[in-house]
Amino acid sequence: MGQSILITGCSSGIGLDAARGLRARGWRVFASCRQQADCDLLRAEGFDSPRLDYADEASIETALAQVLEATGGTLDALYNNGAFACPGAVEDLPRGALREIFETNLFGTHDLTRRVIPVMRAQGHGRIVNCSSVLGLVGMKWRGAYVSTKFALEGLTDVLRIEMQGTGISISLIEPGPVTSRIRTNAIAHFEKWIDWENSARAAEYTGLRGRLYEDRGPDRFELPASAVTKKLIHALESPRPRARYYVTTPTHLMGFLRRVLPTRALDWLIAKG
């Protein structure tokens, strides 16, 4: 039957490619989605697909119980991939917007991870991989909500990796840059729900952001397909010595380097220039 993995956020993009790629390598993939309709589509492809919404504690508990029932109580790997963005200037982000995005991008990830760790401790091994971003390394305009969740995820994952030493459970971060996905399209609903851009002091500046959200301008510069992330995930799951961090795309490698060598003001200047 192969090794088992639970992947979140499999309706499209990175999660869907990971599910298909790992199944092709012999893994038993539990490809979870937030919406039942997406789970049904994956089941039609032959996947086990529990519904799991990071913002819904009951769904996390139920989904993991379904996975463990199917495997006889074991789970070899967890890939925390699900997340969303809420674009807007930091000064325009209401408290509710941050509460909502942290529930999914951080608290739900943490909740699921905590529930999986005892299973992996009992079996004496496991791999946990968290999907961060280049925006977990550096901040960029209009992305404050998403950046804050990814910075927090980076810190929490770093500490967990240190604490898990000697347990047989390895912890890795994957940090994509521009990768083909639906995250921008999916962000529109959150932007419209939370950002009162017309009454913002930056109303004129929102023209560029709204164009980026609503218009199909083709791939970003240096954009790679989701398979580039899956390639790193495979190493994190199958290598005898998985890395702590996996950079994906040229911008991630560049920003990781510049963050280490440049003074903060110089890096701010460079990022502000775009």
C-alpha positions as CSV (number, residue, x, y, z in Angstrom):
1,M,0.0,0.0,0.0
2,G,3.0,2.3,0.4
3,Q,3.6,5.0,2.9
4,S,0.7,7.3,3.9
5,I,0.5,11.1,3.8
6,L,-2.2,13.6,4.6
7,I,-2.0,16.7,2.5
8,T,-4.2,19.8,3.0
9,G,-5.4,22.3,0.4
10,C,-5.6,19.8,-2.5
11,S,-8.3,21.5,-4.5
12,S,-5.8,23.0,-6.9
13,G,-2.2,24.3,-7.4
14,I,0.5,23.0,-5.1
15,G,-1.6,20.6,-3.1
16,L,-3.2,19.0,-6.1
17,D,0.1,18.5,-7.8
18,A,1.7,17.1,-4.7
19,A,-1.2,14.6,-4.3
20,R,-0.9,13.4,-7.9
21,G,2.9,13.3,-7.8
22,L,3.1,11.3,-4.6
23,R,0.4,8.9,-5.6
24,A,2.4,8.2,-8.7
25,R,5.4,7.3,-6.5
26,G,3.4,4.8,-4.5
27,W,2.3,6.8,-1.6
28,R,-1.2,6.4,-0.2
29,V,-2.4,10.0,-0.3
30,F,-5.1,11.5,1.7
31,A,-5.9,14.6,-0.3
32,S,-8.0,16.9,1.9
33,C,-9.9,20.0,0.8
34,R,-11.9,22.7,2.6
35,Q,-15.0,22.3,0.3
36,Q,-16.9,19.0,0.0
37,A,-17.4,19.6,-3.7
38,D,-13.6,19.5,-4.2
39,C,-13.3,16.4,-2.1
40,D,-15.9,14.7,-4.4
41,L,-13.8,15.6,-7.5
42,L,-10.7,14.1,-6.0
43,R,-12.6,10.9,-4.9
44,A,-13.7,10.6,-8.6
45,E,-9.9,10.5,-9.4
46,G,-9.5,7.7,-6.9
47,F,-8.1,9.6,-3.9
48,D,-9.1,9.3,-0.3
49,S,-10.3,12.8,0.3
50,P,-11.5,13.8,3.7
51,R,-13.0,17.3,4.2
52,L,-10.6,19.4,6.3
53,D,-11.1,23.1,7.0
54,Y,-8.3,24.6,9.1
55,A,-10.8,27.1,10.5
56,D,-13.1,24.4,11.7
57,E,-11.7,22.4,14.6
58,A,-14.3,19.7,14.3
59,S,-13.4,19.0,10.7
60,I,-9.7,18.6,11.6
61,E,-10.6,16.1,14.3
62,T,-13.0,14.2,12.0
63,A,-10.6,14.2,9.0
64,L,-7.7,12.9,11.0
65,A,-9.9,10.2,12.6
66,Q,-11.0,9.1,9.1
67,V,-7.3,8.9,7.9
68,L,-6.2,6.9,11.0
69,E,-9.2,4.5,10.6
70,A,-8.2,3.8,7.0
71,T,-4.5,3.2,7.9
72,G,-4.9,1.2,11.1
73,G,-3.8,4.1,13.3
74,T,-0.6,5.2,11.5
75,L,0.5,8.1,9.4
76,D,3.9,8.5,7.9
77,A,3.8,12.1,6.8
78,L,1.8,15.4,7.0
79,Y,2.1,18.2,4.5
80,N,0.5,21.4,5.8
81,N,-0.2,23.2,2.5
82,G,-3.6,24.9,2.9
83,A,-3.6,28.7,3.2
84,F,-5.1,31.9,1.7
85,A,-4.2,35.5,1.2
86,C,-6.0,38.7,2.1
87,P,-4.4,41.6,0.2
88,G,-4.5,45.1,1.4
89,A,-2.4,47.8,3.1
90,V,-1.6,47.0,6.7
91,E,-3.4,50.2,7.9
92,D,-6.6,49.0,6.2
93,L,-6.6,45.5,7.8
94,P,-9.4,45.2,10.4
95,R,-8.9,43.0,13.4
96,G,-11.3,40.5,12.0
97,A,-9.3,40.1,8.8
98,L,-6.2,39.1,10.8
99,R,-8.2,36.8,13.1
100,E,-9.6,35.0,10.1
101,I,-6.4,34.5,8.2
102,F,-4.5,33.4,11.3
103,E,-7.2,30.8,12.1
104,T,-6.4,29.1,8.7
105,N,-2.8,29.8,8.0
106,L,-1.4,29.3,11.5
107,F,-3.8,28.1,14.2
108,G,-5.4,25.3,12.0
109,T,-2.0,24.1,10.8
110,H,-0.8,24.0,14.4
111,D,-3.9,22.2,15.6
112,L,-3.6,19.5,13.0
113,T,0.2,19.1,13.6
114,R,-0.4,18.7,17.4
115,R,-2.9,15.9,16.7
116,V,-0.5,14.1,14.4
117,I,2.6,14.2,16.6
118,P,1.3,11.6,19.1
119,V,0.6,9.2,16.3
120,M,4.1,9.7,14.9
121,R,5.7,9.4,18.4
122,A,3.9,6.1,19.0
123,Q,5.2,4.6,15.7
124,G,8.7,6.0,16.2
125,H,8.9,8.0,12.9
126,G,7.3,10.7,10.8
127,R,7.8,13.6,8.4
128,I,6.0,16.9,8.9
129,V,6.4,19.5,6.1
130,N,5.0,23.0,6.4
131,C,4.5,25.1,3.3
132,S,5.7,28.6,3.9
133,S,6.6,31.2,1.3
134,V,9.3,33.7,0.2
135,L,6.9,36.0,2.2
136,G,7.9,34.1,5.3
137,L,11.4,35.4,4.7
138,V,10.8,39.1,3.6
139,G,7.8,41.4,3.7
140,M,6.3,43.0,0.6
141,K,3.7,45.8,0.2
142,W,0.0,44.9,0.2
143,R,0.7,41.4,1.6
144,G,0.9,42.2,5.4
145,A,-1.8,39.7,6.5
146,Y,-0.3,36.8,4.6
147,V,3.3,37.8,5.5
148,S,2.5,37.9,9.2
149,T,1.1,34.4,9.1
150,K,4.0,33.0,7.3
151,F,6.6,34.7,9.5
152,A,4.7,33.2,12.5
153,L,4.7,29.8,10.8
154,E,8.4,30.0,10.2
155,G,9.1,30.7,13.9
156,L,6.8,28.0,15.2
157,T,8.2,25.4,12.7
158,D,11.8,26.3,13.7
159,V,11.1,25.7,17.4
160,L,9.2,22.5,16.6
161,R,12.1,21.2,14.5
162,I,14.5,21.7,17.4
163,E,12.2,20.2,20.0
164,M,11.6,17.1,17.8
165,Q,15.2,16.2,17.6
166,G,15.7,12.6,18.8
167,T,12.1,11.6,18.3
168,G,12.4,10.2,14.8
169,I,10.1,12.9,13.6
170,S,11.6,15.3,11.1
171,I,10.3,18.8,10.4
172,S,10.9,20.8,7.2
173,L,9.8,24.0,5.6
174,I,9.2,24.5,1.9
175,E,9.4,28.2,0.8
176,P,8.0,28.8,-2.7
177,G,8.1,32.0,-4.5
178,P,5.9,32.7,-7.6
179,V,4.3,29.3,-8.3
180,T,1.3,28.7,-10.6
181,S,-1.8,28.5,-8.3
182,R,-5.2,30.0,-7.6
183,I,-4.1,31.9,-4.5
184,R,-4.6,35.3,-6.2
185,T,-8.0,34.5,-7.6
186,N,-9.1,33.0,-4.2
187,A,-7.9,36.2,-2.5
188,I,-10.5,38.3,-4.2
189,A,-13.3,37.3,-1.9
190,H,-11.2,38.1,1.2
191,F,-10.2,41.5,-0.3
192,E,-13.8,42.4,-1.0
193,K,-15.0,41.2,2.5
194,W,-12.4,43.1,4.5
195,I,-10.8,46.0,2.7
196,D,-12.6,49.3,2.4
197,W,-10.2,50.5,-0.2
198,E,-12.5,53.3,-1.5
199,N,-12.3,55.1,1.9
200,S,-8.6,54.4,2.4
201,A,-6.0,57.0,2.5
202,R,-4.3,54.9,-0.2
203,A,-7.4,54.7,-2.4
204,A,-5.5,55.9,-5.5
205,E,-2.7,53.3,-4.9
206,Y,-5.2,50.5,-4.9
207,T,-5.6,50.8,-8.7
208,G,-2.5,48.7,-9.2
209,L,-3.4,46.1,-6.6
210,R,-7.0,45.7,-8.0
211,G,-5.7,45.4,-11.5
212,R,-3.3,42.6,-10.4
213,L,-6.2,40.8,-8.6
214,Y,-8.9,41.1,-11.2
215,E,-7.0,41.0,-14.5
216,D,-5.3,38.0,-16.0
217,R,-1.8,39.3,-16.8
218,G,-0.3,35.9,-17.4
219,P,2.5,34.3,-15.3
220,D,4.6,36.3,-12.9
221,R,8.3,36.8,-13.6
222,F,10.2,33.7,-12.6
223,E,7.0,31.8,-12.0
224,L,7.3,28.0,-11.9
225,P,4.7,25.2,-12.1
226,A,3.5,23.5,-8.9
227,S,5.6,20.5,-9.8
228,A,8.7,22.5,-8.8
229,V,7.3,22.4,-5.2
230,T,6.4,18.7,-5.4
231,K,10.0,18.0,-6.4
232,K,11.3,19.6,-3.1
233,L,8.5,17.9,-1.1
234,I,9.6,14.5,-2.4
235,H,13.1,15.1,-1.1
236,A,11.7,16.3,2.3
237,L,9.7,13.1,2.6
238,E,12.0,10.5,1.1
239,S,15.6,11.6,1.8
240,P,17.4,10.0,4.7
241,R,18.6,13.5,5.6
242,P,15.8,15.9,4.9
243,R,16.7,19.6,5.0
244,A,15.3,22.1,7.4
245,R,14.4,24.5,4.5
246,Y,13.7,24.1,0.8
247,Y,13.7,27.2,-1.4
248,V,11.7,27.1,-4.6
249,T,12.1,29.7,-7.4
250,T,14.8,32.3,-8.1
251,P,13.2,35.1,-6.0
252,T,13.2,32.8,-2.9
253,H,16.8,32.0,-3.3
254,L,17.6,35.7,-3.9
255,M,15.6,37.1,-1.1
256,G,17.0,34.4,1.3
257,F,20.5,35.5,0.4
258,L,19.8,39.3,0.5
259,R,18.1,39.0,3.9
260,R,21.3,37.5,5.3
261,V,23.8,40.0,3.8
262,L,22.0,43.4,3.5
263,P,21.2,45.9,6.2
264,T,17.5,46.2,6.9
265,R,17.2,49.7,5.3
266,A,18.9,48.5,2.1
267,L,16.6,45.5,1.8
268,D,13.6,47.7,2.4
269,W,14.7,50.0,-0.3
270,L,15.3,47.2,-2.7
271,I,11.9,45.5,-2.1
272,A,10.1,48.9,-2.3
273,K,11.5,49.4,-5.8
274,G,9.8,46.2,-6.8
